[in-house]
């Protein structure tokens, strides 16, 4: 792409991939932690956490 006689580049593919890989890895680890954290937590603790969260966002749950 040229603009006023100057060639502009958007960057290399490995640099763009590396820029995306960090946040994607953090999101995957957070999701994995939440999934297994919820899977192995005592049931009452999960219910109370979900219940309080729904009330915090003014979402009816009863």
Helices and strands as residue ranges (DSSP letters): E 2-3, E 6-7, H 13-40, H 43-56
